[in-house]
Amino acid sequence: MITAIILAAGTSSRMGEAKPLLRISGKPLLRLVLESAQRSNAGHVVVVLGAEANRIRREVAMPGATVVVNSDYAAGMSTSLRAGLRSAPPESRGYLIALGDQPFVSSSTIDVLIERHSASGGKILIPTYHGRRGNPVLIDRTLARELEDVRGDVGCRALFRPHAKDLVDVPVDDPGILLDIDTAEHLALAREAVESGAPLESLVGKISDRSPA
């Protein structure tokens, strides 16, 4: 079983308001990320909250997910990773690390990562779109202890260099892996694209295209 861990604990400093609550197509960003994970073949979903956790829990429906609050969120992403790992079921074979501000990742992309994990034996699987790496990243359970040892405002990319031989790039036809909503401008561009029916590929380069977290 693969557990999806959605990181949504940050302060949203660049946005100026809680990103999980911002809406596209009438739904909060966090809800869109959660729905994609729950439509996939991930066996369980953990949502890690931090800043404005109580408000987010009131305003975003998260049925079927384990919700954990990281009180140390101000110390960086690594603290949320630890909170998510410790809340995952012990039978998890791996952890799909997803970002709460990437609402366009397809559930089929998650399924491809899970399938390749089973078939390849790779320990770190990274989706790529036209050769560019994005998120979410799937980490094998054998690296859980090392992932828990990461410190500061860094995520699973801290394992990439020491485990370069274990990296598996997984090509996907999904520009959503590069698109995260960081600012009000990004949000406006994303809403405009969705409302006009423009392809998501048109947003690559216009809104933040984040490398693996």
Backbone bond lengths (Angstrom), bond angles and torsions (degrees), N, CA, C in turn:
res aa  C-N    CA-C-N  psi(-1)  N-CA   C-N-CA  omega(-1)  CA-C   N-CA-C  phi
1 M - - - 1.459 - - 1.522 110.39 -
2 I 1.312 115.87 135.56 1.460 122.17 175.27 1.533 108.83 -102.23
3 T 1.320 115.73 132.20 1.454 121.32 175.46 1.517 109.85 -101.57
4 A 1.318 116.42 126.77 1.465 121.43 173.79 1.523 108.63 -87.54
5 I 1.328 116.22 127.71 1.453 122.02 178.38 1.522 107.96 -114.05
6 I 1.323 116.88 113.46 1.464 122.08 -177.99 1.520 108.55 -98.06
7 L 1.324 116.00 119.26 1.462 121.64 -178.34 1.523 109.16 -92.28
8 A 1.332 116.11 113.55 1.469 121.22 -178.02 1.521 110.39 -140.80
9 A 1.331 115.37 43.67 1.466 120.14 -172.78 1.521 113.59 -106.77
10 G 1.334 118.10 -4.13 1.457 120.68 -171.65 1.515 114.26 -70.16
11 T 1.342 114.55 172.30 1.460 121.24 -176.23 1.520 113.28 -86.99
12 S 1.341 117.77 -7.85 1.478 121.75 -179.51 1.523 110.92 55.29
13 S 1.342 116.64 41.88 1.463 120.67 -173.28 1.523 112.40 -63.84
14 R 1.327 118.39 -36.97 1.467 120.27 -179.01 1.525 111.81 -72.97
15 M 1.315 115.77 -29.82 1.462 120.11 -179.62 1.524 111.65 -79.77
16 G 1.341 115.78 -37.99 1.451 119.74 -178.91 1.518 113.76 89.52
17 E 1.315 117.92 -2.69 1.465 123.06 174.31 1.518 108.03 -153.65
18 A 1.317 116.42 163.13 1.465 121.30 -172.64 1.530 111.69 -61.88
19 K 1.332 116.81 112.71 1.463 120.56 -178.03 1.521 113.78 -62.41
20 P 1.335 119.46 -37.33 1.464 117.91 -178.39 1.521 113.91 -57.80
21 L 1.344 116.93 -23.06 1.464 120.86 -175.99 1.526 113.50 -93.76
22 L 1.309 118.22 -13.04 1.464 121.07 179.43 1.520 109.80 -67.05
23 R 1.318 116.23 147.30 1.464 119.76 -170.40 1.526 113.09 -113.91
24 I 1.319 113.60 141.81 1.459 123.29 168.03 1.521 106.40 -129.94
25 S 1.313 116.38 130.49 1.465 121.44 -176.25 1.525 111.77 55.31
26 G 1.332 115.97 33.92 1.456 120.72 175.31 1.520 115.27 81.81
27 K 1.345 117.55 1.34 1.459 119.71 -177.79 1.526 110.01 -119.93
28 P 1.337 117.54 143.65 1.465 120.39 175.23 1.528 111.08 -61.00
29 L 1.327 116.78 146.82 1.463 120.26 179.33 1.518 111.83 -53.88
30 L 1.337 116.12 -44.44 1.461 119.22 -178.16 1.518 111.08 -62.36
31 R 1.314 117.80 -37.61 1.460 121.17 178.25 1.532 110.72 -63.52
32 L 1.326 117.66 -39.72 1.460 121.17 178.73 1.526 111.00 -63.92
33 V 1.335 116.21 -42.57 1.467 119.91 178.32 1.522 110.49 -64.29
34 L 1.323 116.15 -43.52 1.462 120.87 -179.73 1.523 111.23 -62.84
35 E 1.316 117.39 -44.23 1.464 120.15 -178.98 1.520 111.49 -62.19
36 S 1.311 117.55 -39.63 1.459 120.37 177.85 1.527 110.73 -61.98
37 A 1.330 116.50 -44.82 1.467 120.21 179.11 1.523 111.35 -63.70
38 Q 1.327 116.75 -39.71 1.467 119.67 -177.08 1.531 112.78 -76.06
39 R 1.331 117.86 -21.08 1.461 120.25 174.21 1.530 112.05 -79.89
40 S 1.311 116.25 -13.78 1.458 121.27 -176.89 1.528 110.70 -84.48
41 N 1.328 114.34 -175.78 1.464 120.54 178.64 1.529 112.93 -88.53
42 A 1.322 117.30 10.42 1.467 119.42 173.04 1.523 108.61 -62.55
43 G 1.317 116.15 136.25 1.459 119.52 -175.24 1.509 114.66 -81.23
44 H 1.331 116.27 -20.36 1.463 120.31 -177.95 1.520 108.13 -155.25
45 V 1.324 116.62 152.67 1.465 121.30 179.24 1.520 109.19 -128.11
46 V 1.333 115.52 130.12 1.463 122.97 173.87 1.525 107.69 -114.45
47 V 1.330 117.07 131.45 1.458 122.12 176.39 1.529 107.80 -111.63
48 V 1.337 116.40 124.58 1.459 120.95 -179.68 1.525 108.81 -103.96
49 L 1.322 116.32 117.79 1.458 123.11 177.85 1.517 110.18 -107.53
50 G 1.334 116.22 163.04 1.460 121.13 176.80 1.507 109.70 -152.06
51 A 1.333 116.95 -89.50 1.462 121.12 178.54 1.525 110.11 -61.45
52 E 1.328 116.18 133.39 1.470 123.93 179.33 1.532 112.56 54.22
53 A 1.328 115.72 35.65 1.464 120.29 -176.10 1.527 112.61 -58.83
54 N 1.320 117.36 -43.14 1.467 119.10 -177.24 1.524 111.56 -63.70
55 R 1.316 116.59 -42.15 1.461 120.10 178.97 1.525 111.12 -65.04
56 I 1.306 116.66 -42.34 1.467 120.15 -179.64 1.522 110.40 -63.73
57 R 1.322 117.22 -40.91 1.467 119.77 179.34 1.525 111.15 -64.58
58 R 1.330 116.64 -32.48 1.460 119.50 178.31 1.526 111.83 -72.40
59 E 1.328 116.75 -36.83 1.456 120.36 -168.62 1.530 115.11 -100.75
60 V 1.318 117.85 -12.30 1.464 120.46 179.99 1.520 109.27 -119.69
61 A 1.318 116.34 118.72 1.463 120.52 177.20 1.527 109.05 -72.17
62 M 1.323 116.62 129.59 1.468 121.29 -179.08 1.528 110.89 -132.95
63 P 1.333 117.84 52.08 1.466 120.19 -178.22 1.517 110.99 -64.05
64 G 1.324 115.67 140.42 1.455 120.73 176.12 1.513 114.66 84.15
65 A 1.323 117.96 -8.28 1.467 121.09 -179.59 1.521 110.33 -101.87
66 T 1.320 115.74 149.20 1.458 121.30 169.44 1.526 107.28 -84.87
67 V 1.317 117.50 122.29 1.460 121.57 -178.19 1.526 108.45 -108.80
68 V 1.335 115.71 125.11 1.458 120.94 -179.96 1.523 108.13 -125.71
69 V 1.325 116.25 142.07 1.458 121.50 179.56 1.531 108.93 -104.58
70 N 1.335 115.45 123.33 1.460 122.20 177.83 1.518 108.88 -93.75
71 S 1.302 116.44 104.46 1.464 120.86 -178.05 1.526 112.26 -72.19
72 D 1.336 117.49 -15.26 1.461 121.69 -178.86 1.529 111.93 -100.59
73 Y 1.335 117.90 22.07 1.465 121.17 -173.30 1.518 113.44 -56.12
74 A 1.336 118.02 -29.95 1.469 120.74 -177.80 1.524 112.12 -66.09
75 A 1.327 117.64 -16.64 1.467 121.63 179.71 1.518 112.33 -83.25
76 G 1.338 118.04 -1.64 1.456 120.01 173.50 1.516 114.73 116.79
77 M 1.341 113.68 171.05 1.457 121.55 -174.43 1.524 113.74 -58.77
78 S 1.330 116.94 -32.98 1.463 119.23 -177.62 1.518 112.09 -59.21
79 T 1.327 117.60 -32.37 1.467 119.91 179.97 1.525 110.88 -68.19
80 S 1.322 116.78 -33.80 1.464 120.16 177.62 1.525 111.01 -72.05
81 L 1.333 116.08 -36.91 1.462 119.31 175.14 1.524 110.78 -58.02
82 R 1.329 116.19 -46.74 1.465 119.61 -179.71 1.520 111.05 -62.16
83 A 1.325 116.34 -42.76 1.463 119.06 179.52 1.523 110.81 -61.58
84 G 1.329 116.66 -40.57 1.456 119.94 179.50 1.519 112.73 -67.73
85 L 1.325 116.66 -43.78 1.466 120.62 179.95 1.526 110.77 -61.78
86 R 1.312 116.65 -41.07 1.466 119.79 -177.52 1.519 112.41 -71.87
87 S 1.332 117.04 -15.89 1.466 120.46 178.73 1.519 112.48 -99.01
88 A 1.325 117.35 -3.20 1.464 121.11 -179.75 1.528 110.35 -77.12
89 P 1.329 117.72 148.25 1.465 119.96 177.24 1.526 111.23 -60.14
90 P 1.319 117.65 143.10 1.472 120.75 -176.65 1.520 113.31 -63.30
91 E 1.323 117.82 -20.88 1.467 119.91 -178.88 1.523 113.03 -85.08
92 S 1.325 118.02 3.52 1.467 121.27 -179.71 1.530 110.64 -60.52
93 R 1.330 116.05 132.97 1.469 121.49 177.27 1.524 111.12 -91.27
94 G 1.305 116.27 -13.46 1.450 120.31 -179.82 1.511 109.78 -172.46
95 Y 1.339 115.43 171.71 1.457 121.12 -174.50 1.535 108.82 -132.14
96 L 1.310 115.73 121.66 1.450 121.53 176.07 1.518 107.71 -92.18
97 I 1.330 117.04 111.56 1.461 121.61 -175.29 1.528 108.13 -92.39
98 A 1.339 116.31 107.79 1.463 122.95 -177.42 1.520 109.93 -111.24
99 L 1.327 115.58 154.23 1.464 121.30 -177.87 1.521 110.38 -106.56
100 G 1.325 115.63 134.92 1.460 120.74 -174.76 1.510 114.70 -71.18
101 D 1.342 117.68 -5.89 1.470 119.60 178.38 1.528 112.19 -110.71
102 Q 1.343 116.61 19.88 1.464 121.05 176.89 1.533 108.73 -116.83
103 P 1.329 117.17 82.38 1.469 120.48 -171.55 1.523 115.25 -80.98
104 F 1.337 117.93 -4.90 1.456 119.39 -173.07 1.531 114.26 -104.09
105 V 1.329 117.97 3.24 1.463 119.90 178.30 1.523 109.34 -66.89
106 S 1.321 115.60 129.46 1.457 120.59 -177.38 1.523 111.54 -80.39
107 S 1.323 116.65 146.05 1.466 120.51 174.93 1.526 111.02 -62.68
108 S 1.328 117.42 -28.98 1.473 120.30 178.52 1.523 110.47 -66.63
109 T 1.330 117.59 -32.17 1.459 120.67 175.77 1.524 110.42 -64.38
110 I 1.313 116.55 -42.86 1.470 120.28 176.45 1.518 110.49 -59.89
111 D 1.329 116.48 -42.37 1.462 120.47 -179.81 1.523 111.66 -63.91
112 V 1.335 117.18 -39.55 1.466 120.33 178.46 1.523 110.22 -62.74
113 L 1.335 117.59 -42.40 1.460 120.62 177.86 1.523 111.27 -62.16
114 I 1.325 116.66 -42.40 1.469 120.59 179.52 1.521 110.64 -64.50
115 E 1.332 116.95 -42.97 1.464 120.90 178.92 1.522 111.55 -62.59
116 R 1.338 116.80 -44.26 1.464 119.93 179.78 1.520 111.58 -66.92
117 H 1.316 117.04 -33.17 1.463 119.87 176.62 1.519 110.03 -60.68
118 S 1.319 116.45 -44.53 1.463 120.20 -179.99 1.522 111.91 -67.64
119 A 1.335 116.48 -38.63 1.462 120.66 -173.36 1.522 113.52 -82.27
120 S 1.339 117.16 -34.26 1.463 120.02 -171.49 1.513 114.47 -94.82
121 G 1.312 116.61 -25.49 1.452 119.47 -173.73 1.514 113.07 75.02
122 G 1.342 116.47 8.33 1.455 120.50 178.53 1.513 111.46 -65.53
123 K 1.319 115.79 149.76 1.462 119.93 -177.83 1.521 113.23 -96.52
124 I 1.341 117.27 -23.74 1.457 121.62 178.66 1.520 107.63 -134.47
125 L 1.325 117.36 112.94 1.459 121.66 -177.57 1.519 109.66 -111.91
126 I 1.337 115.31 125.56 1.460 121.50 -173.98 1.525 108.84 -122.36
127 P 1.337 118.81 124.79 1.462 119.80 178.23 1.525 110.72 -73.87
128 T 1.321 116.52 145.48 1.467 120.87 175.95 1.519 109.67 -128.39
129 Y 1.320 114.68 146.05 1.465 121.58 175.88 1.520 107.38 -126.83
130 H 1.325 116.22 114.54 1.468 121.66 -175.33 1.523 111.07 52.49
131 G 1.331 115.21 40.16 1.453 120.97 175.91 1.510 115.67 85.47
132 R 1.317 118.06 -3.06 1.464 121.38 -179.14 1.520 110.35 -101.65
133 R 1.310 115.94 131.06 1.459 121.18 -178.96 1.523 111.49 -77.62
134 G 1.341 114.78 144.47 1.452 120.28 178.90 1.516 112.09 -143.08
135 N 1.296 115.89 -153.12 1.473 123.51 -178.83 1.529 109.27 -128.28
136 P 1.338 117.44 156.74 1.471 130.51 8.16 1.523 112.63 -83.31
137 V 1.328 114.69 163.25 1.462 122.13 178.90 1.525 108.24 -113.19
138 L 1.331 115.77 138.81 1.469 120.27 179.53 1.525 108.73 -105.31
139 I 1.325 116.02 124.90 1.466 123.18 -177.99 1.530 109.51 -113.68
140 D 1.319 116.79 129.58 1.462 120.89 178.45 1.525 110.75 -69.02
141 R 1.314 115.35 150.99 1.466 120.61 -176.17 1.524 112.57 -62.11
142 T 1.342 117.65 -23.98 1.467 119.68 -179.71 1.524 112.45 -65.99
143 L 1.334 117.35 -15.26 1.463 121.19 179.15 1.528 112.37 -101.88
144 A 1.320 116.92 7.59 1.463 120.35 -176.15 1.524 112.24 -59.54
145 R 1.322 117.50 -42.64 1.468 119.58 -178.35 1.529 110.76 -64.25
146 E 1.332 116.59 -41.80 1.469 119.44 178.06 1.529 110.85 -65.19
147 L 1.316 116.20 -36.66 1.460 119.69 179.55 1.527 110.29 -66.04
148 E 1.324 116.51 -36.59 1.461 120.01 177.94 1.530 111.75 -68.44
149 D 1.326 116.75 -22.57 1.464 120.25 -178.51 1.528 113.08 -83.67
150 V 1.339 117.56 -8.41 1.467 120.93 179.38 1.529 108.64 -66.64
151 R 1.324 116.12 141.96 1.456 120.97 -179.53 1.522 110.50 -129.15
152 G 1.336 116.26 155.98 1.451 121.87 176.13 1.515 113.02 88.06
153 D 1.339 115.38 -166.45 1.457 120.81 -176.56 1.520 110.43 -90.01
154 V 1.311 115.09 62.91 1.465 122.21 179.85 1.514 107.60 -144.09
155 G 1.321 115.59 151.99 1.459 120.18 -178.59 1.513 111.73 -112.92
156 C 1.342 114.96 -139.29 1.459 119.46 -173.61 1.521 113.57 -69.58
157 R 1.339 119.20 -14.22 1.462 119.06 178.12 1.524 111.47 -63.60
158 A 1.337 117.49 -16.41 1.465 120.35 176.50 1.525 111.47 -61.84
159 L 1.324 116.95 -19.91 1.468 121.02 -179.66 1.521 112.83 -91.13
160 F 1.335 117.46 -10.11 1.465 119.48 -171.82 1.527 112.43 -63.37
161 R 1.324 117.19 -46.35 1.468 119.32 -176.92 1.519 112.18 -67.86
162 P 1.336 119.12 -50.33 1.475 117.69 -179.66 1.525 113.32 -67.68
163 H 1.327 117.56 -16.55 1.469 120.22 -179.70 1.525 111.08 -122.29
164 A 1.326 115.86 39.29 1.464 119.80 -177.12 1.527 111.86 -57.62
165 K 1.311 117.33 -35.31 1.466 120.57 -178.74 1.519 112.19 -71.62
166 D 1.312 117.30 -15.58 1.463 121.27 -177.99 1.522 112.98 -97.59
167 L 1.339 117.89 -0.34 1.460 121.36 -178.67 1.527 110.27 -76.23
168 V 1.320 115.58 136.85 1.465 121.48 174.69 1.523 107.93 -127.76
169 D 1.323 116.89 113.55 1.459 121.01 174.46 1.521 108.91 -79.50
170 V 1.323 115.98 131.89 1.466 121.50 -176.44 1.530 108.46 -120.40
171 P 1.340 118.31 102.68 1.462 120.39 178.89 1.531 111.38 -64.63
172 V 1.325 116.54 133.77 1.461 122.15 177.58 1.527 108.88 -136.77
173 D 1.307 115.75 151.63 1.469 120.42 177.42 1.518 108.42 -94.36
174 D 1.333 115.61 66.84 1.458 120.87 -172.12 1.523 110.49 -148.63
175 P 1.344 118.32 94.21 1.462 119.90 177.57 1.521 113.15 -63.64
176 G 1.333 117.10 -15.59 1.458 120.55 179.30 1.508 113.81 -59.35
177 I 1.329 118.22 -22.46 1.470 120.44 -179.67 1.524 111.61 -69.30
178 L 1.335 117.71 -15.58 1.461 122.07 -179.16 1.520 113.48 -102.42
179 L 1.322 116.41 -6.88 1.470 119.92 -168.60 1.516 111.92 -106.96
180 D 1.335 116.06 115.64 1.459 119.62 173.66 1.521 108.58 -126.90
181 I 1.309 115.77 149.99 1.463 122.96 -174.39 1.517 108.58 -99.49
182 D 1.345 116.20 103.77 1.459 120.09 -175.66 1.527 114.14 -108.58
183 T 1.333 117.40 -27.51 1.458 120.56 -174.47 1.525 110.47 -132.37
184 A 1.330 115.23 168.54 1.463 119.78 176.90 1.524 111.26 -60.85
185 E 1.327 117.16 -34.05 1.460 120.20 177.61 1.520 111.32 -65.63
186 H 1.328 116.48 -42.71 1.464 119.87 177.01 1.521 110.96 -58.52
187 L 1.329 115.07 -44.48 1.461 120.05 -178.74 1.523 110.85 -62.27
188 A 1.327 116.94 -43.82 1.467 120.56 179.94 1.521 111.12 -62.89
189 L 1.330 117.27 -42.40 1.459 120.86 178.88 1.528 111.29 -64.88
190 A 1.324 116.40 -40.84 1.465 120.15 179.48 1.523 110.97 -65.01
191 R 1.327 116.44 -44.90 1.467 119.77 178.59 1.523 111.11 -61.35
192 E 1.319 116.56 -42.60 1.456 120.87 -179.29 1.529 111.01 -62.47
193 A 1.334 116.53 -42.58 1.461 120.23 179.56 1.522 111.54 -63.82
194 V 1.326 116.15 -43.62 1.463 120.10 -179.34 1.530 110.50 -65.76
195 E 1.315 116.71 -45.08 1.467 120.26 -177.35 1.524 112.38 -67.26
196 S 1.334 117.01 -31.82 1.468 120.35 -179.20 1.515 112.97 -88.50
197 G 1.331 116.73 -9.79 1.464 120.32 -177.87 1.513 113.39 78.47
198 A 1.336 117.59 16.70 1.463 121.07 178.98 1.529 109.42 -68.68
199 P 1.327 117.99 147.05 1.466 119.78 178.60 1.518 111.43 -64.65
200 L 1.322 116.25 146.45 1.464 120.19 179.56 1.520 111.59 -60.68
201 E 1.310 117.10 -28.33 1.455 120.22 179.54 1.528 111.54 -57.72
202 S 1.339 116.33 -27.28 1.462 119.87 -179.65 1.519 112.26 -66.69
203 L 1.339 117.06 -17.06 1.463 120.75 -179.58 1.521 112.99 -87.73
204 V 1.335 117.80 -16.80 1.453 120.52 -178.55 1.532 108.44 -64.68
205 G 1.313 115.58 126.13 1.460 120.45 -176.93 1.506 113.19 93.59
206 K 1.348 117.03 -19.64 1.460 120.00 178.73 1.521 111.86 -94.27
207 I 1.329 115.26 -40.14 1.461 118.16 173.24 1.524 107.31 -111.50
208 S 1.304 115.59 166.22 1.454 120.86 -172.21 1.517 110.45 -55.20
209 D 1.329 115.77 128.81 1.461 120.51 175.91 1.525 107.70 -113.97
210 R 1.293 114.23 96.09 1.461 122.44 -168.45 1.521 111.59 -79.73
211 S 1.331 115.59 138.00 1.455 120.83 170.56 1.526 108.05 -74.41
212 P 1.325 117.43 168.21 1.472 119.11 -176.92 1.521 112.59 -51.80
213 A 1.326 115.69 136.04 1.477 120.69 -176.23 1.524 111.25 -72.73
